[in-house]
Each structure stands twice: as C-alpha cells, then as structure tokens.
C-alpha cells in the first residue's frame, strides 16, 4: 500500500472480519500511507463504528481518529502530511 489515504469498505462484515481487515491494512501500510478511511456505515447499527473507535483509538500505530461530516466513516490518522 502506497500513497496518501487507503480506503477500506467494511460493509457486510462482522466485527471479527472488520478487525482482521483493518489489522492487515495497518500491517501493509507503508511510509507513504497517512490515513486509513474506514467505511462502516451507520444505518445498520453502530457495532462496527464502536469497535473501530474503541480498539483503534488507542492502537500504537494510530495517532488519532477523525470523524468527519459523514457519520458512516472513521479515519485513522497514522502520520501527519
């Protein structure tokens, strides 16, 4: 993975599958990856959103979480631009 922001669409995944996908993306993220944009949705419930914010809010590779205008996405900031 190279270049800026990597987007992961987690729709249709359960919490275990989503965590495995996010962990793999974090492992593969090279020095050119600054953010992981996680599309978890919000109409189907908040289980993925809550898991992401609880687990990755304190992950050693994640500097901070950003919640934008779209309530169905969360961005993991890995390094500053």
Secondary structure as GFF3:
##gff-version 3
##sequence-region A 1 81
A	DSSP	beta_strand	4	9	.	.	.	ID=ss1
A	DSSP	alpha_helix	15	28	.	.	.	ID=ss2
A	DSSP	beta_strand	33	39	.	.	.	ID=ss3
A	DSSP	alpha_helix	47	56	.	.	.	ID=ss4
A	DSSP	beta_strand	64	66	.	.	.	ID=ss5
A	DSSP	beta_strand	73	77	.	.	.	ID=ss6
###
